[in-house]
């Protein structure tokens, strides 16, 4: 009588796991235990969670396979990571850092401020035929005759109905035009976003969001020339790891300085992350 349940138990615990209770329990175990273990290795919590997810997935040891439950947990995990990253951004501290650099802004607006403008903008694009369906998503064809390089369509709404970066940028532009009526709009970001802004500018022109307004993307990158310096204030370790020199500010003064030297971007990322962990435990800059 005691032996009969054994095959059933073996089936329940066979890999890949399919029992939702076991899947949830394993994921919860990873979320609770991984940060504790990785703190001893001086690895950031978020990086550890991403690594753990890759290891147990179908491309790792195969403890779990990709199905509807995993997609659900993956979505929840992504929202959790975004929530944690949001908690790490201290707007008051960010403003203080800009003040220390004598950089001041009249308005502080986030992407979420443009959310109310997205539904009517998308609906207008659909009605006018500017946005067209493509494999379940809605896209804006921006390629033009005479383009010197391939110009993929600008994705407006994903197949799952969610908005993306381009959607928010277009909605933000709608908001800026209604509130401020600018003559020129400048975007200062990493130069690797050149293609994204080319798509946004073309989509904006097709929609007629900002007629006659000059839009320009000012892309920055690594500067190696003597005496040339780019200053960027960021709370992103990934963005900071692209620089050659990182300053940690505390109470308006430089508390710690790191230079890339011969480090790769990955190695420099780890050094910056280590410095942040040390600062959180009282051993370095904040």
Backbone bond lengths (Angstrom), bond angles and torsions (degrees), N, CA, C in turn:
res aa  C-N    CA-C-N  psi(-1)  N-CA   C-N-CA  omega(-1)  CA-C   N-CA-C  phi
1 X - - - 1.461 - - 1.525 111.09 -
2 X 1.320 117.61 -32.90 1.461 120.42 -178.37 1.521 111.87 -81.14
3 X 1.359 116.29 -17.62 1.459 119.00 -176.14 1.516 111.36 -85.25
4 X 1.307 116.95 -28.04 1.465 119.51 -175.06 1.527 114.12 -58.90
5 X 1.346 119.67 -40.02 1.465 118.63 -179.47 1.523 113.88 -68.87
6 X 1.367 117.21 -13.37 1.453 119.30 -175.26 1.522 113.18 -59.57
7 X 1.355 119.69 -48.06 1.472 118.36 177.93 1.522 112.71 -59.32
8 X 1.341 115.60 -35.31 1.460 118.79 179.15 1.531 110.77 -66.08
9 X 1.343 116.07 -41.20 1.465 119.79 178.48 1.522 111.31 -64.79
10 X 1.345 115.06 -41.28 1.462 118.66 178.67 1.521 111.28 -62.47
11 X 1.315 115.66 -37.17 1.464 119.25 178.76 1.526 111.13 -67.47
12 X 1.336 116.48 -39.63 1.467 120.27 179.77 1.518 111.04 -63.72
13 X 1.348 116.51 -39.14 1.461 120.35 -175.93 1.535 113.07 -95.02
14 X 1.336 117.65 8.30 1.461 119.68 178.06 1.519 110.04 -71.62
15 X 1.332 114.69 153.60 1.460 120.41 -177.91 1.529 110.51 -99.53
16 X 1.331 116.94 143.86 1.469 127.14 -3.23 1.518 111.67 -74.45
17 X 1.325 116.15 150.67 1.460 121.10 -179.02 1.525 110.46 -63.71
18 X 1.315 115.62 140.37 1.460 120.35 178.83 1.520 112.43 -127.01
19 X 1.327 116.50 -12.94 1.454 120.16 178.96 1.536 109.17 -74.23
20 X 1.335 118.63 120.02 1.471 120.99 -177.07 1.519 113.51 -57.53
21 X 1.352 116.64 -35.01 1.459 120.02 -179.61 1.527 110.67 -65.79
22 X 1.341 116.66 -43.22 1.460 120.58 178.96 1.531 110.77 -66.89
23 X 1.322 116.29 -39.93 1.463 120.12 179.09 1.517 110.22 -62.11
24 X 1.331 116.02 -47.36 1.467 119.92 179.71 1.524 111.03 -62.66
25 X 1.332 116.62 -41.72 1.465 120.79 -179.34 1.518 111.23 -63.14
26 X 1.336 116.87 -41.89 1.458 120.86 -179.99 1.525 110.70 -65.45
27 X 1.324 116.34 -44.52 1.460 119.90 179.64 1.525 110.93 -62.97
28 X 1.331 116.46 -42.67 1.466 120.35 178.28 1.520 110.73 -62.77
29 X 1.336 116.43 -40.11 1.460 121.29 178.31 1.527 110.50 -61.45
30 X 1.318 116.39 -43.08 1.465 120.86 -179.91 1.524 110.85 -64.80
31 X 1.339 116.14 -45.07 1.463 120.15 -178.44 1.527 111.25 -61.36
32 X 1.339 116.93 -37.97 1.464 120.42 -176.66 1.525 112.70 -82.06
33 X 1.334 116.99 -36.80 1.458 120.28 -172.13 1.529 113.58 -92.20
34 X 1.349 116.86 -36.66 1.468 119.76 -174.76 1.529 113.31 -55.87
35 X 1.339 119.63 -48.36 1.473 118.60 179.80 1.518 113.16 -58.98
36 X 1.350 116.95 -36.69 1.457 120.47 -179.61 1.530 110.93 -64.65
37 X 1.332 116.25 -44.20 1.461 120.36 -178.99 1.525 111.74 -68.63
38 X 1.332 116.29 -42.50 1.452 119.74 -174.23 1.522 113.05 -74.68
39 X 1.322 117.45 -20.20 1.457 119.07 174.96 1.518 111.00 -62.18
40 X 1.348 115.99 -32.56 1.466 120.10 177.33 1.527 111.34 -68.02
41 X 1.349 116.04 -27.62 1.463 120.70 179.54 1.524 111.81 -93.74
42 X 1.342 116.24 2.19 1.467 122.73 179.22 1.535 111.11 60.63
43 X 1.317 115.58 39.70 1.460 122.19 176.38 1.523 108.01 -108.46
44 X 1.349 119.03 130.36 1.467 121.28 179.92 1.523 112.01 -55.64
45 X 1.346 116.07 143.85 1.457 121.48 -176.71 1.519 112.64 -55.70
46 X 1.337 116.65 -45.70 1.460 120.55 -176.05 1.523 111.47 -63.53
47 X 1.330 116.05 -40.72 1.467 120.02 178.45 1.520 109.48 -63.72
48 X 1.330 116.68 -40.01 1.457 120.33 179.53 1.516 112.89 -63.85
49 X 1.340 116.63 -40.62 1.459 119.89 179.15 1.524 111.28 -65.14
50 X 1.326 116.29 -39.47 1.470 120.24 178.78 1.526 110.24 -64.83
51 X 1.334 116.33 -43.12 1.471 120.22 179.15 1.523 110.84 -63.70
52 X 1.328 116.11 -43.21 1.463 119.95 -179.63 1.526 111.12 -62.42
53 X 1.332 116.20 -40.94 1.462 120.07 177.86 1.515 112.07 -61.87
54 X 1.343 116.15 -40.12 1.464 119.69 179.86 1.530 111.41 -68.00
55 X 1.335 116.23 -35.59 1.467 120.26 -177.11 1.529 111.54 -67.93
56 X 1.331 117.75 -43.97 1.460 119.95 -175.08 1.524 112.71 -83.65
57 X 1.336 117.72 -9.21 1.456 121.64 -176.93 1.517 113.64 -78.47
58 X 1.338 116.71 -177.79 1.475 121.25 -177.07 1.523 113.37 -64.59
59 X 1.335 117.26 -23.12 1.461 120.00 178.25 1.522 112.35 -90.72
60 X 1.358 116.26 0.02 1.457 121.06 176.94 1.511 110.43 -109.00
61 X 1.325 115.88 -122.07 1.466 119.70 -179.44 1.522 111.67 -82.90
62 X 1.324 117.06 -8.16 1.465 119.76 174.11 1.508 115.17 78.19
63 X 1.341 117.85 28.49 1.460 119.33 177.85 1.524 110.02 -66.86
64 X 1.323 116.28 -31.84 1.459 121.14 178.71 1.518 109.78 -126.95
65 X 1.308 116.22 150.15 1.446 120.75 174.31 1.515 109.14 -112.75
66 X 1.307 116.05 160.14 1.457 120.29 -177.06 1.526 109.96 -78.79
67 X 1.315 116.05 113.03 1.462 121.09 175.08 1.522 107.99 -141.55
68 X 1.317 117.25 -170.05 1.466 120.49 -175.69 1.522 112.25 -62.46
69 X 1.335 116.97 -37.00 1.468 118.90 -179.29 1.524 111.10 -68.80
70 X 1.340 116.16 -39.32 1.458 119.59 179.05 1.528 110.30 -66.90
71 X 1.327 117.24 -39.32 1.456 119.93 177.49 1.527 110.64 -62.16
72 X 1.339 116.07 -38.67 1.461 119.75 177.73 1.523 110.88 -64.88
73 X 1.334 116.55 -48.54 1.460 119.96 179.28 1.526 110.77 -63.36
74 X 1.342 116.56 -35.76 1.454 120.00 178.20 1.514 111.75 -63.45
75 X 1.327 116.46 -40.90 1.461 120.45 177.32 1.523 111.03 -64.33
76 X 1.341 115.68 -43.00 1.466 119.71 177.41 1.529 110.46 -62.47
77 X 1.331 116.22 -41.14 1.462 120.04 178.91 1.517 112.44 -63.40
78 X 1.329 116.05 -40.19 1.464 119.81 178.38 1.525 110.57 -63.51
79 X 1.328 116.14 -43.22 1.466 119.74 177.67 1.528 110.82 -63.15
80 X 1.333 115.75 -36.79 1.466 119.76 178.40 1.528 110.86 -64.26
81 X 1.335 116.18 -44.44 1.464 120.14 179.40 1.527 110.54 -62.85
82 X 1.334 116.32 -43.61 1.465 119.69 178.55 1.528 110.74 -62.59
83 X 1.343 116.32 -37.20 1.457 120.29 178.43 1.526 110.90 -64.84
84 X 1.338 116.53 -44.35 1.462 120.90 -179.75 1.532 110.40 -63.54
85 X 1.334 116.28 -43.36 1.467 119.94 179.11 1.523 109.94 -61.65
86 X 1.348 115.80 -40.25 1.459 119.42 178.83 1.515 112.17 -63.00
87 X 1.337 116.50 -36.62 1.461 119.51 178.59 1.520 111.77 -65.96
88 X 1.350 116.16 -28.73 1.455 119.50 -177.01 1.530 112.26 -77.43
89 X 1.320 117.07 -12.95 1.456 120.37 -178.56 1.521 108.85 -91.55
90 X 1.295 117.07 110.52 1.455 123.06 178.75 1.522 107.61 -98.84
91 X 1.338 116.65 106.21 1.454 120.23 -176.26 1.523 111.74 -62.83
92 X 1.329 116.50 -38.78 1.458 119.40 179.29 1.524 110.76 -62.79
93 X 1.340 116.16 -41.07 1.458 120.28 179.24 1.528 110.43 -68.37
94 X 1.340 116.08 -37.19 1.464 120.31 178.38 1.526 110.62 -62.95
95 X 1.331 116.69 -44.00 1.468 120.14 178.56 1.526 110.88 -63.68
96 X 1.337 116.02 -37.06 1.471 119.14 179.28 1.518 110.77 -64.83
97 X 1.335 116.82 -39.08 1.466 119.99 178.17 1.521 111.11 -63.49
98 X 1.332 116.64 -42.43 1.462 119.49 177.31 1.530 110.71 -64.22
99 X 1.315 117.91 -39.31 1.466 120.72 178.15 1.521 110.85 -61.05
100 X 1.331 115.77 -38.74 1.470 119.43 178.59 1.521 111.65 -63.63
101 X 1.333 116.56 -27.70 1.464 121.44 177.79 1.523 111.86 -91.19
102 X 1.345 115.74 4.13 1.466 122.13 -178.13 1.527 111.11 60.02
103 X 1.338 115.15 39.12 1.465 122.14 176.22 1.520 107.23 -114.97
104 X 1.344 116.55 124.23 1.457 120.12 -173.90 1.529 110.33 -131.92
105 X 1.330 116.06 145.97 1.459 122.40 179.92 1.525 109.42 -126.06
106 X 1.322 115.41 142.72 1.455 120.07 177.84 1.524 111.08 -78.28
107 X 1.322 117.07 -32.28 1.455 122.10 -177.99 1.526 110.61 -127.65
108 X 1.338 115.77 139.65 1.455 122.02 174.03 1.525 107.40 -121.51
109 X 1.319 116.30 105.20 1.463 121.06 -178.57 1.525 109.51 -125.89
110 X 1.320 115.88 141.32 1.458 120.83 176.88 1.516 110.84 -102.06
111 X 1.335 116.00 174.62 1.461 120.37 179.94 1.525 111.27 -61.67
112 X 1.326 116.69 -33.72 1.462 119.51 -177.44 1.522 112.41 -64.51
113 X 1.328 117.13 -21.36 1.464 119.56 178.76 1.522 111.92 -65.89
114 X 1.327 116.65 -20.44 1.464 120.60 -179.25 1.526 112.28 -93.74
115 X 1.339 117.79 -1.77 1.471 120.76 -176.65 1.534 113.54 -56.00
116 X 1.339 119.29 -41.79 1.476 118.56 -179.08 1.528 113.60 -62.40
117 X 1.326 117.64 -20.16 1.461 121.06 -177.30 1.530 112.17 -86.03
118 X 1.332 117.25 -13.95 1.464 120.29 -174.09 1.530 113.23 -68.52
119 X 1.353 120.22 -53.07 1.476 119.42 -176.60 1.527 114.16 -56.81
120 X 1.347 120.25 -49.10 1.472 117.93 179.53 1.525 113.03 -65.97
121 X 1.340 117.37 -33.25 1.459 120.57 178.74 1.528 110.67 -65.88
122 X 1.335 116.67 -45.43 1.460 121.06 -179.67 1.532 110.41 -64.22
123 X 1.322 116.56 -43.81 1.459 120.61 -179.46 1.528 110.75 -62.43
124 X 1.332 116.35 -38.95 1.466 120.63 178.31 1.526 110.90 -64.43
125 X 1.328 116.47 -41.41 1.462 120.55 179.35 1.529 111.23 -63.75
126 X 1.338 116.17 -39.27 1.462 119.59 179.35 1.528 111.07 -66.56
127 X 1.336 116.63 -45.13 1.462 120.42 -177.96 1.525 111.67 -63.17
128 X 1.321 116.58 -35.86 1.461 120.35 -177.18 1.524 112.76 -87.08
129 X 1.326 116.38 -1.72 1.462 119.56 178.15 1.509 114.17 77.44
130 X 1.327 116.79 10.55 1.467 120.34 178.43 1.528 109.72 -74.27
131 X 1.322 115.96 -39.50 1.463 120.91 174.08 1.524 108.98 -96.90
132 X 1.316 116.81 134.21 1.468 121.52 -177.58 1.525 109.10 -126.45
133 X 1.351 117.14 149.00 1.472 119.47 179.37 1.521 111.42 -71.21
134 X 1.324 115.38 144.35 1.459 121.40 178.36 1.523 109.46 -153.82
135 X 1.335 116.08 108.28 1.463 122.48 178.51 1.526 111.54 53.22
136 X 1.315 117.43 42.44 1.459 122.33 177.96 1.506 114.93 88.12
137 X 1.333 116.26 -13.70 1.461 120.56 178.88 1.531 109.60 -101.70
138 X 1.329 115.99 174.49 1.466 121.81 173.72 1.520 107.72 -118.19
139 X 1.322 116.10 125.87 1.460 121.15 -175.69 1.525 110.09 -128.42
140 X 1.326 114.98 162.45 1.461 121.80 176.07 1.525 107.78 -116.34
141 X 1.319 119.07 110.71 1.467 120.26 176.72 1.537 109.80 -65.98
142 X 1.302 116.79 121.38 1.466 120.42 -176.91 1.526 112.68 -117.11
143 X 1.334 117.05 -3.36 1.463 119.85 179.11 1.525 109.86 -67.06
144 X 1.332 116.24 140.85 1.450 122.00 179.83 1.520 109.98 -128.41
145 X 1.303 114.64 153.71 1.459 119.36 178.19 1.526 109.33 -63.02
146 X 1.298 116.05 132.36 1.452 120.54 -179.63 1.515 114.08 97.20
147 X 1.356 116.94 -1.41 1.464 119.43 176.90 1.528 109.99 -60.85
148 X 1.322 116.50 136.34 1.458 120.88 -177.76 1.529 112.19 -82.69
149 X 1.319 116.46 -12.26 1.458 119.89 177.66 1.522 108.79 -142.66
150 X 1.323 115.25 162.98 1.459 119.63 -179.39 1.520 110.36 -65.04
151 X 1.312 116.73 132.39 1.462 121.92 -179.65 1.526 108.62 -119.21
152 X 1.321 117.73 100.55 1.469 120.09 -179.85 1.526 110.46 -68.24
153 X 1.326 117.36 158.02 1.461 119.83 179.19 1.521 111.44 -65.44
154 X 1.303 114.99 153.43 1.464 121.69 178.23 1.529 107.96 -86.46
155 X 1.315 117.45 118.13 1.466 121.30 -179.91 1.522 108.99 -75.98
156 X 1.324 115.23 124.01 1.460 121.17 -178.67 1.525 111.27 -98.03
157 X 1.332 116.06 -48.14 1.462 121.75 178.88 1.526 108.18 -134.80
158 X 1.317 117.86 128.36 1.453 122.02 -179.66 1.525 110.57 -71.40
159 X 1.318 115.57 167.99 1.464 120.66 -177.39 1.522 112.39 -63.29
160 X 1.346 117.58 -23.11 1.464 120.29 178.19 1.528 112.10 -88.68
161 X 1.350 116.32 4.60 1.459 120.82 177.20 1.512 115.43 89.72
162 X 1.316 117.60 0.29 1.462 120.60 -177.94 1.528 111.75 -88.74
163 X 1.314 115.04 156.12 1.461 121.62 178.26 1.523 109.48 -89.75
164 X 1.331 115.92 162.73 1.453 119.98 178.39 1.526 109.57 -129.64
165 X 1.319 115.18 -171.45 1.459 123.13 -176.47 1.532 111.86 -54.32
166 X 1.327 116.88 -45.91 1.463 120.32 -177.72 1.527 111.06 -64.32
167 X 1.327 116.93 -38.64 1.461 121.19 178.79 1.522 110.08 -59.50
168 X 1.320 115.52 -46.52 1.459 120.36 -178.94 1.519 111.29 -65.49
169 X 1.329 117.13 -41.08 1.468 119.53 179.17 1.526 111.72 -62.33
170 X 1.330 116.98 -40.96 1.458 120.32 178.60 1.526 110.89 -66.72
171 X 1.335 116.89 -42.42 1.458 120.47 178.82 1.528 111.04 -65.77
172 X 1.325 115.87 -37.58 1.463 120.36 177.02 1.526 110.71 -62.10
173 X 1.331 115.17 -39.45 1.465 119.34 178.15 1.529 111.04 -65.08
174 X 1.336 116.38 -39.45 1.472 119.97 175.98 1.523 109.97 -59.09
175 X 1.324 115.98 -44.56 1.462 120.71 -179.96 1.530 111.46 -63.00
176 X 1.326 116.61 -45.24 1.472 120.11 -178.94 1.526 111.48 -62.72
177 X 1.323 116.07 -39.21 1.466 119.33 -179.63 1.524 110.47 -66.99
178 X 1.309 118.04 -39.48 1.464 120.83 -179.51 1.524 111.92 -70.68
179 X 1.336 116.37 -36.22 1.463 119.82 -174.77 1.522 113.72 -87.28
180 X 1.351 116.88 -36.53 1.459 118.91 -169.35 1.529 114.97 -124.44
181 X 1.304 119.34 -16.80 1.480 123.24 -179.80 1.536 112.04 48.86
182 X 1.334 117.54 58.26 1.476 120.03 -176.84 1.530 112.34 -71.84
183 X 1.324 115.56 157.05 1.458 121.85 173.60 1.526 111.33 -91.96
184 X 1.324 115.45 -22.90 1.467 120.24 -178.24 1.524 108.54 -147.10
185 X 1.340 116.54 140.39 1.463 121.86 178.52 1.526 108.02 -125.63
186 X 1.318 116.66 122.64 1.460 122.07 -178.31 1.530 109.79 -112.93
187 X 1.320 116.27 134.86 1.461 122.54 177.06 1.531 107.72 -115.17
188 X 1.324 117.21 118.59 1.466 121.69 -179.37 1.522 107.57 -109.92
189 X 1.332 116.43 105.24 1.466 121.82 -178.93 1.527 109.31 -145.53
190 X 1.297 115.05 -179.80 1.463 122.56 173.19 1.541 109.11 -56.64
191 X 1.311 116.58 136.16 1.468 120.42 -177.28 1.525 112.96 -65.22
192 X 1.341 116.97 -15.06 1.456 119.72 178.24 1.531 112.09 -69.91
193 X 1.334 116.74 -7.04 1.458 120.61 176.80 1.527 112.43 -95.61
194 X 1.316 117.06 14.65 1.467 121.16 -179.04 1.528 111.90 -53.71
195 X 1.326 116.90 -49.38 1.460 120.56 -177.68 1.525 111.01 -61.17
196 X 1.312 115.89 -42.12 1.469 119.70 179.83 1.525 110.79 -56.68
197 X 1.317 116.94 -46.70 1.461 119.22 -176.68 1.525 112.11 -73.99
198 X 1.316 117.32 -29.20 1.464 118.72 172.95 1.526 109.72 -60.81
199 X 1.336 116.16 -42.54 1.463 120.42 178.57 1.525 110.96 -64.84
200 X 1.325 116.67 -44.26 1.463 120.98 -179.28 1.525 110.91 -63.08
201 X 1.327 116.95 -42.20 1.467 120.16 -179.25 1.527 110.81 -64.94
202 X 1.339 116.75 -42.15 1.467 120.34 179.21 1.527 110.70 -65.86
203 X 1.344 116.34 -42.05 1.464 119.94 178.86 1.521 110.73 -64.31
204 X 1.320 116.80 -39.30 1.464 121.12 178.55 1.518 111.29 -62.85
205 X 1.319 116.02 -39.70 1.464 119.61 179.56 1.523 111.11 -66.89
206 X 1.336 117.08 -40.55 1.468 120.14 178.89 1.524 111.56 -64.70
207 X 1.328 115.79 -36.84 1.455 120.12 -179.27 1.521 112.10 -79.16
208 X 1.339 116.08 -23.89 1.463 119.22 -177.89 1.511 112.69 78.32
209 X 1.332 116.64 32.46 1.466 120.21 -177.96 1.524 111.47 -68.65
210 X 1.336 115.88 -44.16 1.466 119.55 -173.53 1.529 110.19 -132.10
211 X 1.329 117.99 69.11 1.470 120.28 -178.61 1.528 112.17 -63.43
212 X 1.324 115.36 130.16 1.459 120.34 177.63 1.510 115.01 79.18
213 X 1.337 117.31 -1.35 1.461 120.79 -178.97 1.527 109.42 -91.62
214 X 1.315 115.78 130.53 1.456 120.08 179.20 1.518 108.97 -82.58
215 X 1.336 116.54 124.45 1.455 121.57 178.43 1.523 109.27 -115.81
216 X 1.305 115.22 133.10 1.461 120.07 -174.53 1.522 110.14 -138.42
217 X 1.326 115.31 133.43 1.457 120.54 174.49 1.519 108.60 -99.19
218 X 1.324 116.80 120.41 1.459 122.75 178.00 1.522 106.86 -102.78
219 X 1.313 116.67 100.71 1.456 121.06 -176.91 1.512 112.05 -92.70
220 X 1.311 116.47 133.90 1.462 119.95 176.81 1.517 109.50 -110.90
221 X 1.293 115.91 157.97 1.454 121.18 179.44 1.516 109.39 -155.60
222 X 1.318 116.29 -158.49 1.453 120.30 179.19 1.522 109.89 -73.17
223 X 1.313 116.35 130.43 1.459 121.88 179.55 1.524 108.23 -114.73
224 X 1.322 116.10 120.70 1.459 120.23 -175.99 1.526 113.89 -107.82
225 X 1.343 116.67 -8.61 1.457 119.38 -177.74 1.515 112.00 -67.48
226 X 1.321 116.70 148.67 1.459 121.68 -179.33 1.526 110.07 -62.78
227 X 1.325 115.74 131.64 1.452 119.92 176.75 1.513 114.46 79.84
228 X 1.310 118.80 -0.16 1.464 121.48 -179.77 1.527 109.02 -96.34
229 X 1.317 115.96 128.05 1.457 120.86 -177.08 1.514 109.63 -137.86
230 X 1.329 115.84 138.03 1.459 122.03 172.60 1.525 107.49 -116.95
231 X 1.328 117.28 128.50 1.452 122.07 178.89 1.520 108.49 -104.49
232 X 1.313 116.57 126.53 1.462 121.15 178.44 1.525 108.01 -133.36
233 X 1.323 116.73 126.00 1.453 121.85 176.51 1.519 107.96 -95.51
234 X 1.312 116.47 123.08 1.471 119.69 -176.20 1.513 110.28 -150.81
235 X 1.332 115.46 154.06 1.459 122.11 171.26 1.528 110.19 -108.09
236 X 1.336 117.25 9.31 1.449 121.95 -178.08 1.523 110.23 -95.82
237 X 1.325 116.32 121.15 1.464 120.24 177.68 1.520 110.00 -63.87
238 X 1.337 117.14 -38.93 1.457 120.97 -179.57 1.524 110.87 -61.92
239 X 1.329 117.30 -45.00 1.469 120.18 179.14 1.522 110.66 -65.21
240 X 1.327 117.09 -41.63 1.458 120.83 -179.20 1.522 111.88 -64.76
241 X 1.337 116.82 -32.16 1.463 120.06 -177.38 1.528 112.37 -68.96
242 X 1.334 116.88 -12.64 1.466 120.34 177.42 1.524 111.75 -82.96
243 X 1.330 116.97 -10.45 1.462 121.19 -177.00 1.520 110.20 -87.47
244 X 1.317 116.12 171.91 1.449 121.55 176.72 1.513 112.27 -98.72
245 X 1.340 115.49 -17.63 1.467 120.49 -177.41 1.518 108.44 -148.21
246 X 1.321 116.94 132.77 1.462 122.20 -177.88 1.519 108.81 -125.52
247 X 1.336 115.91 129.20 1.453 122.43 176.96 1.523 109.02 -110.92
248 X 1.319 116.28 132.94 1.461 121.71 175.22 1.531 107.60 -100.79
249 X 1.320 116.10 123.24 1.454 120.97 -177.95 1.518 110.80 -101.27
250 X 1.323 114.81 139.87 1.461 120.44 174.41 1.520 108.12 -142.10
251 X 1.332 115.62 121.14 1.463 121.68 179.15 1.529 111.94 53.61
252 X 1.317 115.55 42.00 1.460 120.23 174.42 1.515 115.14 81.47
253 X 1.331 118.36 4.30 1.464 121.23 -178.89 1.528 109.48 -128.20
254 X 1.342 115.65 157.44 1.458 120.89 177.81 1.522 108.53 -76.85
255 X 1.325 116.26 115.58 1.460 121.31 -178.55 1.517 112.26 -93.34
256 X 1.325 116.88 -26.71 1.463 120.30 -178.80 1.520 108.94 -159.15
257 X 1.307 116.25 149.63 1.469 121.33 179.72 1.526 109.43 -132.88
258 X 1.328 115.88 135.50 1.458 121.94 175.45 1.521 108.61 -125.14
259 X 1.320 116.87 138.67 1.464 121.54 174.53 1.520 108.58 -120.00
260 X 1.326 115.53 144.87 1.461 120.16 -176.02 1.523 112.17 -64.98
261 X 1.319 116.79 -45.99 1.461 119.68 -175.73 1.521 110.60 64.24
262 X 1.320 116.84 -126.53 1.473 121.60 179.90 1.533 111.98 -97.87
263 X 1.335 116.68 7.52 1.463 120.34 -178.63 1.522 111.38 -64.67
264 X 1.318 115.59 144.89 1.463 120.14 167.59 1.526 108.16 -73.56
265 X 1.334 116.43 169.48 1.464 119.79 178.98 1.525 110.35 -60.61
266 X 1.342 116.88 -38.88 1.464 120.82 -179.92 1.523 111.13 -65.65
267 X 1.334 116.45 -43.80 1.463 120.14 -179.72 1.522 111.16 -65.34
268 X 1.338 115.86 -40.80 1.464 119.72 179.28 1.523 110.15 -66.57
269 X 1.336 116.51 -37.24 1.475 121.26 176.19 1.524 109.95 -56.70
270 X 1.324 116.69 -45.34 1.462 120.56 -178.31 1.523 111.06 -65.16
271 X 1.336 116.95 -39.66 1.464 119.50 179.00 1.519 110.99 -64.46
272 X 1.337 116.78 -40.67 1.468 120.10 178.38 1.520 110.30 -65.38
273 X 1.340 116.11 -44.22 1.463 120.11 178.97 1.526 110.84 -61.57
274 X 1.329 116.98 -40.25 1.460 120.71 177.82 1.524 110.91 -61.35
275 X 1.337 115.82 -41.70 1.464 120.16 179.79 1.525 111.13 -64.00
276 X 1.336 115.93 -38.65 1.464 119.68 178.29 1.524 111.24 -66.50
277 X 1.333 116.76 -42.18 1.460 120.31 178.46 1.528 110.22 -62.77
278 X 1.335 115.49 -41.26 1.470 119.52 178.63 1.522 110.65 -62.85
279 X 1.337 116.31 -37.74 1.470 119.54 -179.65 1.518 111.31 -67.14
280 X 1.344 116.02 -35.27 1.464 119.96 -179.57 1.522 112.12 -71.54
281 X 1.328 115.65 -23.69 1.471 118.94 178.89 1.525 111.99 -100.33
282 X 1.359 114.38 10.66 1.463 118.38 176.39 1.505 114.49 87.39
283 X 1.343 116.94 11.18 1.455 118.25 -176.56 1.508 114.85 -105.02
284 X 1.346 119.24 4.43 1.467 119.03 -178.22 1.496 110.94 -164.22
285 X 1.363 114.92 -155.36 1.455 121.11 -175.07 1.500 111.70 -77.51
286 X 1.297 115.74 159.52 1.466 121.29 175.85 1.493 109.80 -108.70
